[in-house]
Amino acid sequence: MVRTYFNGLIGLVLCLLFTSRVIALEVTATVDKNPVLLDEAITLIVKATGDVDREAFQSDSLLKDFVVGNTSVSSQTQMINFDTTRTTTWRTILFPKQEGTFTIPSIEIMGERTQPIDIRVLPVPTTSTQEQRDFFVTAELDRNRVYVQQHVTYTVKLYMATNIERGSLQSPEMENGRIEQVGDDKQYSDIVNGKRFQIIERTFVLIPEQSGQFTIQAPIFSGEVLATNTRQSFGFFNRTRNITRRGPLLTLDVKPIPSSIDGAWLPSKYVEITESWPDNKEFVVGEPITRTLTLTVEGQTEEQLPEIPQIYPPSVKTYQDQAETKSAQQEGRILAQRIESTAIIPTQEGSMVLPGVEVPWFNVETQQIEVASIPAKTVQVNPAVGLQTSQAAPVTTLSPSLPEPEETQPLVDTSQASPSILIWQVLSGVFALLWLITLAAWWTGRTAPQQAPVKQRRNQTQRADKKALLAALKQADTAQLQPLLWQWLNDTLGQSFSSLHDALAHPEAHEIKMHYAALTASKFSPSTSTWTPDNFAQAITTLEKKLATRTTQEDGTLPSLYPAA
């Protein structure tokens, strides 16, 4: 009996649940305001009562007359007396595209349809009546007709007569173009028709990529403000209301690139190219000098700037550094710069012509092609200081000249001297000569032991200097290498050079000079350098052995069994 009653109760519950699920689906659609101003948003609310899919709502049918914004969905389930009710609600933000009367078509949800809704769209009040509204957005272009890739300045202003709890201002949108914000927002206050507004101004740059006529989707402001029509509050939280404002739709006419343009396309109102040199500009064979070219363009981004064409004569070697680009905003103008630095190393002395630099561009104001240029110039390349000195002062061989003996009268007439006097004079000369030989031998034996330690200490110092030089080479540290190389050349060549440049100009140091020039060039363009520390070290060892062999041959002594490392 109990089991029968229990089974009947379960059946009743299942019956009720099944009944609640087969209840007919009900779908309704409403809007939060009607009529609406052109810059205001409409919230379309679609409710479906029953078991429906959250993805059942589609907004494609609304795109004809409205700009569709975000859509939120929520679900709620209620059970009263075993009657389960499920309600799914979709809220979609709509912005009318133009003034007039438009119809929100019937919305289908799982076979059920809503009733159409007619919407009246009113024009935005003129400036004289804007003071009646607490919030509105304006937008303007600095020009309506441009060329492809020509910058357009788009300025948005949000006017607020009262404080907002929170809010956001979206960026504008344009088909077949890029939009970038320039600088930070500006905040200030102003009085419009007797009413004070807080204004947030934001500047964008539009860069059209294709020709044609395009509509710029205005930015949308969404925020929450305190409700002014109620005094109710919930604890510490005041009741707020949502507001949405949109700026006006603007049309941009984009013209194609003129057919007369052959080469890089650079539309602008102002283009300038300049060059700069070091303060002590002097062209010397084998010495690098840096030339810096700066291209400045108004109304372009740094990514759009072309490479600066540079041509140099075959009598120089060039090493170009990586280009530097930057952009800035000055007095409402957008300026972009491209900076290219090139190390120029002359290889021949004499007169040299540096060709001019030309950058063609299109003046959007005059509709003409212009050229920003640097004129060609003739420079004088001086020889290396060491070579100049050796050529100016040729080496001459000095041969000693002995004065011719004069005829003198002898103090003693030897023809009349006695034999005893002659014998005494001969013996005195012999004894004097023997005394001088003895004195010389004593002096040589006294100084020889002292010279050996001095020479040994000098060799130890040179080996230490060479070791430090090779360590600096391995690290490619030019700042540490220069004084060490200078000192090593002084010791190896046996001269006191006034500078490293003079030491490298010595004929015996030609190979060292070439490796040092390659090392210096590698600092400007590492990717194209063939310099290696091993080759430089080998050149140092080769020169050292060459000079040691020559010295040994001149002295007639055997070379050291263990030469200095």
C-alpha positions as CSV (number, residue, x, y, z in Angstrom):
1,M,0.0,0.0,0.0
2,V,2.8,2.4,0.9
3,R,4.8,1.5,-2.2
4,T,1.7,2.2,-4.4
5,Y,1.2,5.6,-2.8
6,F,4.9,6.5,-3.2
7,N,5.0,5.5,-6.9
8,G,1.9,7.6,-7.5
9,L,3.6,10.6,-5.9
10,I,6.7,10.3,-8.1
11,G,4.5,10.0,-11.1
12,L,2.6,13.2,-10.2
13,V,5.9,15.1,-9.7
14,L,7.2,14.0,-13.0
15,C,3.9,14.9,-14.7
16,L,4.1,18.4,-13.2
17,L,7.7,18.8,-14.3
18,F,6.9,17.6,-17.8
19,T,3.9,20.0,-17.9
20,S,6.2,22.9,-17.0
21,R,8.5,22.1,-19.9
22,V,5.9,21.8,-22.5
23,I,4.4,25.2,-21.7
24,A,4.3,27.3,-24.9
25,L,7.3,29.5,-25.5
26,E,6.6,33.3,-25.1
27,V,8.9,35.9,-26.7
28,T,8.5,39.7,-26.3
29,A,10.6,42.8,-27.4
30,T,10.7,46.3,-25.9
31,V,13.0,49.4,-26.0
32,D,14.0,51.7,-23.1
33,K,13.1,54.9,-25.0
34,N,11.1,56.1,-28.0
35,P,11.7,58.6,-29.6
36,V,15.4,58.9,-29.4
37,L,18.0,61.5,-30.4
38,L,20.4,60.6,-33.2
39,D,23.5,60.5,-30.9
40,E,21.7,58.4,-28.2
41,A,21.6,54.7,-27.8
42,I,18.5,52.5,-27.6
43,T,18.5,49.4,-25.5
44,L,16.5,46.6,-27.1
45,I,15.2,44.1,-24.5
46,V,14.2,40.6,-25.8
47,K,12.7,38.2,-23.3
48,A,11.9,34.5,-23.9
49,T,10.0,32.5,-21.3
50,G,10.7,28.8,-21.6
51,D,13.6,26.5,-22.1
52,V,15.7,28.2,-24.8
53,D,19.3,28.3,-26.0
54,R,21.3,31.3,-24.8
55,E,22.7,31.6,-28.4
56,A,19.2,31.8,-30.0
57,F,19.2,35.6,-30.4
58,Q,20.7,36.9,-33.7
59,S,21.1,40.6,-34.4
60,D,21.9,40.5,-38.1
61,S,18.4,41.8,-39.1
62,L,19.1,45.0,-37.1
63,L,22.2,46.1,-39.1
64,K,20.3,47.8,-41.9
65,D,19.2,50.8,-39.9
66,F,21.2,50.6,-36.7
67,V,24.8,50.2,-35.4
68,V,24.7,47.2,-33.2
69,G,26.7,47.5,-30.0
70,N,27.3,45.0,-27.2
71,T,24.7,42.3,-26.3
72,S,24.4,40.9,-22.8
73,V,22.4,37.8,-21.8
74,S,21.0,36.6,-18.5
75,S,18.9,33.7,-17.3
76,Q,16.5,33.3,-14.4
77,T,14.6,30.2,-13.1
78,Q,11.6,30.3,-10.8
79,M,9.6,27.5,-9.3
80,I,6.2,28.3,-7.7
81,N,3.9,25.4,-6.7
82,F,6.0,22.9,-8.7
83,D,5.6,25.3,-11.7
84,T,9.1,26.0,-13.1
85,T,9.5,29.1,-15.2
86,R,12.8,29.9,-17.1
87,T,13.3,33.4,-18.5
88,T,16.2,34.4,-20.8
89,T,16.8,38.1,-21.4
90,W,18.9,39.7,-24.1
91,R,19.9,43.3,-23.9
92,T,21.4,44.9,-27.1
93,I,22.6,48.4,-27.6
94,L,21.5,50.0,-30.8
95,F,22.6,53.4,-32.4
96,P,20.4,54.8,-35.1
97,K,22.3,55.6,-38.3
98,Q,20.3,58.6,-39.4
99,E,17.2,60.7,-38.6
100,G,13.7,59.5,-39.4
101,T,11.3,56.7,-38.5
102,F,12.7,53.1,-38.6
103,T,11.3,49.7,-37.6
104,I,13.0,47.1,-35.5
105,P,12.0,44.0,-37.3
106,S,10.4,40.9,-35.7
107,I,13.0,38.8,-33.8
108,E,12.7,35.0,-34.1
109,I,13.6,32.9,-31.1
110,M,13.2,29.1,-31.6
111,G,10.3,29.5,-34.0
112,E,8.5,32.3,-32.1
113,R,8.6,35.9,-33.2
114,T,8.3,39.3,-31.5
115,Q,6.2,42.2,-32.6
116,P,8.0,44.9,-34.8
117,I,8.7,48.2,-33.1
118,D,8.7,51.6,-34.9
119,I,11.4,54.0,-33.6
120,R,11.5,57.7,-34.2
121,V,15.0,59.2,-34.5
122,L,15.2,63.0,-33.8
123,P,18.0,65.3,-34.8
124,V,20.6,66.3,-32.3
125,P,19.9,69.7,-30.8
126,T,21.9,72.5,-32.3
127,T,24.6,74.3,-30.3
128,S,22.2,76.9,-29.1
129,T,20.2,74.3,-27.3
130,Q,23.0,72.0,-26.2
131,E,23.0,73.5,-22.8
132,Q,19.8,71.6,-22.1
133,R,21.7,68.3,-22.2
134,D,24.2,67.3,-19.5
135,F,26.3,65.0,-21.7
136,F,27.1,65.0,-25.4
137,V,30.0,64.1,-27.8
138,T,31.4,66.1,-30.7
139,A,33.9,65.0,-33.4
140,E,35.6,66.9,-36.3
141,L,38.2,66.3,-39.0
142,D,40.8,68.8,-40.0
143,R,40.0,68.0,-43.7
144,N,37.5,65.9,-45.6
145,R,39.4,65.1,-48.8
146,V,42.8,63.5,-48.6
147,Y,45.1,61.1,-50.5
148,V,45.9,57.5,-49.6
149,Q,48.3,57.4,-46.6
150,Q,47.8,61.1,-45.9
151,H,47.2,61.7,-42.2
152,V,43.9,63.2,-41.0
153,T,43.5,64.6,-37.5
154,Y,40.3,63.5,-35.8
155,T,39.4,65.4,-32.6
156,V,36.8,64.1,-30.1
157,K,35.4,66.1,-27.2
158,L,33.2,64.8,-24.4
159,Y,31.1,67.4,-22.6
160,M,29.9,66.7,-19.1
161,A,27.8,69.0,-17.0
162,T,27.6,66.7,-14.0
163,N,30.0,64.2,-12.4
164,I,29.9,60.6,-13.5
165,E,30.4,57.5,-11.3
166,R,32.3,55.7,-14.1
167,G,32.6,55.8,-17.8
168,S,34.5,55.0,-20.9
169,L,35.0,56.5,-24.4
170,Q,35.6,54.1,-27.2
171,S,37.9,54.9,-30.2
172,P,36.4,55.7,-33.6
173,E,36.5,53.1,-36.3
174,M,37.1,53.3,-40.1
175,E,37.1,50.7,-42.8
176,N,40.4,50.2,-44.8
177,G,42.3,52.5,-42.5
178,R,44.3,52.7,-39.3
179,I,43.5,54.9,-36.3
180,E,46.0,55.8,-33.6
181,Q,45.7,58.0,-30.6
182,V,48.1,60.9,-30.4
183,G,49.3,62.2,-27.1
184,D,47.4,62.2,-23.8
185,D,43.9,63.3,-23.1
186,K,43.3,67.0,-22.4
187,Q,41.0,68.0,-19.6
188,Y,39.6,71.5,-19.1
189,S,36.4,73.4,-18.5
190,D,34.5,75.8,-20.7
191,I,31.1,77.6,-20.7
192,V,28.8,76.7,-23.5
193,N,25.7,79.0,-23.8
194,G,25.9,79.9,-20.2
195,K,26.4,76.4,-18.8
196,R,29.7,75.1,-17.5
197,F,31.0,71.8,-18.8
198,Q,34.0,69.6,-18.0
199,I,35.6,68.7,-21.3
200,I,37.8,65.7,-22.2
201,E,39.5,66.1,-25.5
202,R,41.2,63.2,-27.3
203,T,43.1,63.4,-30.6
204,F,43.4,60.6,-33.2
205,V,45.2,60.2,-36.4
206,L,43.4,58.5,-39.3
207,I,45.6,56.8,-42.0
208,P,43.5,55.7,-45.0
209,E,45.0,52.7,-46.8
210,Q,42.6,52.6,-49.9
211,S,40.9,55.2,-52.0
212,G,37.2,55.7,-51.9
213,Q,34.6,57.3,-49.7
214,F,34.4,56.0,-46.1
215,T,32.2,56.7,-43.1
216,I,34.0,57.1,-39.8
217,Q,32.1,55.4,-37.0
218,A,32.0,57.9,-34.2
219,P,33.3,57.1,-30.7
220,I,30.8,56.0,-28.1
221,F,30.7,57.2,-24.5
222,S,29.1,54.9,-21.9
223,G,28.8,55.9,-18.3
224,E,26.9,55.8,-15.1
225,V,25.6,58.9,-13.3
226,L,23.5,59.4,-10.1
227,A,19.8,59.1,-10.7
228,T,18.2,62.6,-10.2
229,N,14.6,61.5,-10.1
230,T,14.7,59.4,-6.9
231,R,15.9,59.7,-3.4
232,Q,16.1,56.0,-2.8
233,S,19.4,54.4,-2.0
234,F,20.6,51.0,-0.9
235,G,22.8,51.2,2.1
236,F,26.0,52.9,1.1
237,F,25.2,52.7,-2.6
238,N,23.2,55.3,-4.5
239,R,21.0,54.4,-7.4
240,T,22.6,55.2,-10.8
241,R,21.4,55.2,-14.3
242,N,23.3,54.4,-17.5
243,I,23.8,56.9,-20.2
244,T,25.3,56.4,-23.7
245,R,26.2,59.1,-26.2
246,R,27.7,58.8,-29.7
247,G,29.5,61.5,-31.7
248,P,28.4,62.4,-35.2
249,L,29.1,60.2,-38.2
250,L,31.6,61.8,-40.6
251,T,32.5,61.0,-44.2
252,L,36.1,61.0,-45.6
253,D,36.8,61.2,-49.3
254,V,40.2,59.4,-50.0
255,K,41.8,60.1,-53.4
256,P,44.2,57.6,-55.0
257,I,48.0,58.1,-55.5
258,P,48.5,60.4,-58.6
259,S,49.7,58.4,-61.6
260,S,52.7,60.8,-62.0
261,I,54.3,59.5,-58.9
262,D,57.2,57.1,-59.7
263,G,58.9,56.0,-56.6
264,A,58.3,56.3,-52.9
265,W,55.0,58.0,-52.0
266,L,55.4,60.6,-49.2
267,P,52.4,62.9,-48.9
268,S,53.0,65.8,-46.5
269,K,52.8,69.5,-45.9
270,Y,56.4,69.9,-44.8
271,V,59.6,67.8,-45.4
272,E,63.1,68.7,-44.5
273,I,66.5,66.9,-44.6
274,T,69.6,68.1,-42.8
275,E,73.1,66.8,-42.2
276,S,75.5,67.2,-39.3
277,W,79.2,66.5,-38.9
278,P,81.6,66.3,-35.9
279,D,82.9,69.7,-34.6
280,N,86.4,69.0,-35.7
281,K,85.4,67.9,-39.2
282,E,88.6,66.9,-41.1
283,F,88.9,64.2,-43.7
284,V,92.1,62.1,-43.2
285,V,93.0,58.9,-45.0
286,G,92.2,55.9,-42.9
287,E,90.3,57.8,-40.2
288,P,86.5,57.4,-39.9
289,I,84.3,60.5,-39.8
290,T,80.5,60.2,-39.0
291,R,77.9,61.9,-41.2
292,T,74.4,62.1,-39.7
293,L,71.3,62.7,-41.9
294,T,68.0,63.7,-40.4
295,L,64.7,63.5,-42.3
296,T,61.8,65.4,-40.7
297,V,58.2,64.9,-42.1
298,E,55.0,66.4,-40.9
299,G,51.8,64.4,-40.8
300,Q,53.4,60.9,-41.1
301,T,54.2,58.2,-38.7
302,E,57.8,57.0,-38.2
303,E,57.0,53.6,-39.8
304,Q,56.0,55.4,-43.1
305,L,59.3,57.3,-43.5
306,P,61.4,56.0,-46.4
307,E,65.1,55.2,-46.3
308,I,67.4,58.1,-47.1
309,P,69.2,57.5,-50.4
310,Q,72.9,57.9,-50.1
311,I,75.6,57.5,-52.8
312,Y,79.3,57.8,-52.1
313,P,82.4,57.8,-54.4
314,P,84.5,54.6,-54.7
315,S,87.4,56.2,-52.9
316,V,85.7,55.8,-49.5
317,K,84.5,52.9,-47.3
318,T,81.2,53.4,-45.6
319,Y,79.6,51.7,-42.5
320,Q,76.0,52.6,-41.8
321,D,74.6,52.4,-38.3
322,Q,71.0,51.2,-37.6
323,A,68.5,53.9,-38.4
324,E,66.7,55.7,-35.5
325,T,63.1,56.8,-35.8
326,K,60.9,58.8,-33.5
327,S,57.8,60.9,-33.6
328,A,56.4,63.8,-31.5
329,Q,53.6,66.3,-31.4
330,Q,54.4,70.0,-31.5
331,E,51.9,72.8,-31.5
332,G,49.2,70.5,-32.8
333,R,51.4,69.1,-35.6
334,I,52.6,65.5,-35.8
335,L,56.3,65.3,-36.7
336,A,58.2,62.1,-37.5
337,Q,62.0,61.8,-37.9
338,R,64.4,59.3,-39.4
339,I,68.0,59.6,-38.4
340,E,70.8,57.7,-40.3
341,S,74.4,57.8,-39.3
342,T,77.2,56.6,-41.6
343,A,80.9,56.3,-40.9
344,I,83.0,57.4,-43.9
345,I,86.6,56.2,-44.2
346,P,88.6,57.8,-47.0
347,T,91.1,55.6,-48.7
348,Q,92.8,58.2,-51.0
349,E,94.1,61.7,-50.4
350,G,93.2,64.7,-52.5
351,S,89.9,66.3,-53.6
352,M,86.7,64.2,-53.2
353,V,83.1,65.0,-54.2
354,L,80.3,63.9,-51.9
355,P,77.1,63.6,-54.1
356,G,74.0,65.4,-53.0
357,V,71.0,63.7,-51.2
358,E,67.5,64.1,-52.6
359,V,64.2,62.9,-51.1
360,P,61.1,63.5,-53.3
361,W,57.8,64.2,-51.7
362,F,54.2,65.2,-52.6
363,N,53.0,68.6,-51.2
364,V,49.4,68.1,-50.3
365,E,48.8,71.9,-50.2
366,T,50.2,72.8,-53.6
367,Q,49.4,69.4,-55.2
368,Q,53.0,69.3,-56.6
369,I,56.0,67.1,-56.3
370,E,58.9,68.7,-54.5
371,V,62.3,67.6,-53.5
372,A,64.0,68.0,-50.1
373,S,67.8,68.0,-50.8
374,I,71.3,68.5,-49.5
375,P,73.6,69.9,-52.2
376,A,76.8,68.1,-53.3
377,K,80.1,69.3,-51.8
378,T,83.8,69.0,-52.5
379,V,86.0,68.1,-49.6
380,Q,89.8,67.8,-49.3
381,V,91.2,64.5,-47.9
382,N,94.5,64.9,-46.1
383,P,97.1,62.2,-46.0
384,A,97.7,60.4,-42.8
385,V,99.9,62.4,-40.4
386,G,102.7,59.9,-40.3
387,L,102.8,59.6,-44.1
388,Q,102.7,63.3,-44.6
389,T,105.7,63.8,-42.3
390,S,107.7,61.1,-44.0
391,Q,107.0,62.6,-47.4
392,A,107.7,66.1,-46.3
393,A,111.1,65.1,-44.8
394,P,112.8,62.6,-47.1
395,V,115.5,60.5,-45.6
396,T,119.0,61.5,-46.5
397,T,122.2,59.6,-45.9
398,L,124.8,61.5,-43.8
399,S,128.4,60.6,-44.6
400,P,131.0,62.0,-42.2
401,S,133.4,64.4,-43.7
402,L,136.9,64.9,-42.2
403,P,138.5,68.3,-42.4
404,E,141.6,68.4,-44.5
405,P,144.8,68.5,-42.5
406,E,146.5,71.8,-42.4
407,E,150.1,72.2,-42.9
408,T,151.7,72.9,-39.5
409,Q,155.2,73.4,-38.4
410,P,156.4,70.6,-36.0
411,L,157.2,71.7,-32.5
412,V,160.3,69.6,-32.6
413,D,162.6,69.2,-35.5
414,T,162.9,65.4,-35.6
415,S,165.5,65.6,-38.3
416,Q,167.8,67.1,-35.8
417,A,166.8,65.1,-32.7
418,S,169.2,62.7,-31.1
419,P,168.7,58.9,-31.2
420,S,168.2,58.7,-27.4
421,I,165.3,61.1,-27.5
422,L,163.6,59.1,-30.2
423,I,163.9,55.8,-28.3
424,W,162.4,57.5,-25.2
425,Q,159.4,58.8,-27.1
426,V,158.7,55.4,-28.7
427,L,158.7,53.7,-25.3
428,S,156.5,56.3,-23.7
429,G,153.9,55.8,-26.5
430,V,153.9,52.0,-26.1
431,F,153.4,52.2,-22.3
432,A,150.6,54.7,-22.7
433,L,148.8,52.5,-25.2
434,L,149.1,49.4,-23.0
435,W,147.7,51.5,-20.1
436,L,144.6,52.5,-22.2
437,I,143.9,48.9,-23.2
438,T,144.0,47.8,-19.6
439,L,141.7,50.6,-18.6
440,A,139.2,49.7,-21.3
441,A,139.2,46.0,-20.3
442,W,138.5,46.9,-16.7
443,W,135.6,49.2,-17.6
444,T,134.0,46.6,-19.9
445,G,134.1,44.0,-17.2
446,R,132.6,46.4,-14.7
447,T,129.6,47.5,-16.8
448,A,128.6,44.2,-18.5
449,P,127.0,42.6,-15.4
450,Q,124.9,45.7,-14.9
451,Q,123.5,45.9,-18.4
452,A,122.1,42.4,-18.4
453,P,119.6,42.9,-15.6
454,V,118.4,46.2,-17.3
455,K,117.8,44.4,-20.6
456,Q,116.1,41.6,-18.8
457,R,113.7,43.9,-16.9
458,R,112.9,45.7,-20.2
459,N,112.0,42.4,-21.9
460,Q,109.7,41.5,-18.9
461,T,107.9,44.8,-19.2
462,Q,107.4,44.3,-23.0
463,R,106.0,40.8,-22.4
464,A,103.6,42.2,-19.8
465,D,102.5,45.0,-22.2
466,K,102.0,42.5,-25.0
467,K,99.9,40.2,-22.8
468,A,97.6,43.1,-21.8
469,L,97.4,44.1,-25.5
470,L,96.3,40.7,-26.6
471,A,93.7,40.6,-23.8
472,A,92.2,43.9,-24.9
473,L,92.1,42.6,-28.5
474,K,90.2,39.5,-27.4
475,Q,87.6,41.7,-25.7
476,A,87.6,44.2,-28.7
477,D,87.8,47.0,-26.1
478,T,89.1,49.9,-28.2
479,A,89.3,52.3,-25.3
480,Q,91.7,50.0,-23.5
481,L,93.4,48.9,-26.7
482,Q,94.5,52.3,-28.0
483,P,97.1,53.2,-25.3
484,L,98.4,49.6,-25.1
485,L,98.9,49.4,-28.9
486,W,100.6,52.8,-28.9
487,Q,103.0,51.7,-26.2
488,W,103.7,48.3,-27.9
489,L,104.5,50.1,-31.2
490,N,106.9,52.5,-29.4
491,D,108.7,49.5,-27.9
492,T,108.7,47.3,-30.9
493,L,109.7,50.0,-33.5
494,G,112.2,51.6,-31.1
495,Q,110.7,55.1,-31.4
496,S,108.7,57.6,-29.3
497,F,105.7,58.4,-31.4
498,S,103.6,61.4,-30.3
499,S,100.3,59.5,-30.9
500,L,98.8,56.2,-32.0
501,H,98.0,57.7,-35.4
502,D,101.7,58.5,-35.9
503,A,102.7,55.0,-34.8
504,L,100.3,53.4,-37.3
505,A,101.6,55.6,-40.1
506,H,105.0,54.0,-39.8
507,P,105.7,51.8,-42.9
508,E,106.5,48.7,-40.8
509,A,103.0,49.1,-39.0
510,H,101.0,49.0,-42.3
511,E,99.5,45.6,-41.5
512,I,98.7,46.6,-38.0
513,K,97.0,49.7,-39.3
514,M,94.7,47.7,-41.6
515,H,93.6,45.5,-38.8
516,Y,93.0,48.5,-36.5
517,A,90.9,50.2,-39.2
518,A,88.8,47.0,-39.5
519,L,88.3,46.9,-35.7
520,T,87.2,50.6,-35.7
521,A,84.8,49.9,-38.6
522,S,83.2,47.0,-36.8
523,K,82.0,49.4,-34.2
524,F,79.8,51.1,-36.8
525,S,78.6,48.1,-38.7
526,P,79.2,44.8,-36.9
527,S,77.2,42.8,-39.4
528,T,79.5,43.6,-42.4
529,S,82.8,43.5,-40.5
530,T,85.4,40.8,-41.3
531,W,87.6,41.7,-38.3
532,T,88.7,39.0,-35.9
533,P,91.0,39.2,-32.8
534,D,93.0,36.2,-34.0
535,N,94.0,37.8,-37.2
536,F,95.0,41.0,-35.4
537,A,97.1,39.0,-32.9
538,Q,98.8,37.1,-35.7
539,A,99.8,40.4,-37.3
540,I,101.3,41.6,-34.1
541,T,103.3,38.4,-33.7
542,T,104.5,38.5,-37.3
543,L,105.7,42.1,-37.0
544,E,107.5,41.3,-33.8
545,K,109.3,38.3,-35.3
546,K,110.2,40.2,-38.4
547,L,111.9,43.0,-36.5
548,A,113.6,40.6,-34.1
549,T,115.1,38.7,-37.1
550,R,116.3,41.9,-38.7
551,T,117.9,43.0,-35.5
552,T,119.7,39.7,-35.1
553,Q,121.1,39.8,-38.6
554,E,122.3,43.3,-38.1
555,D,124.0,42.5,-34.8
556,G,125.5,39.2,-36.2
557,T,124.3,37.3,-33.1
558,L,122.3,34.1,-32.9
559,P,118.5,34.5,-32.2
560,S,117.2,33.8,-28.8
561,L,116.2,30.2,-28.2
562,Y,113.1,31.4,-26.3
563,P,111.8,34.6,-27.9
564,A,109.6,36.9,-25.9
565,A,105.9,35.8,-25.9
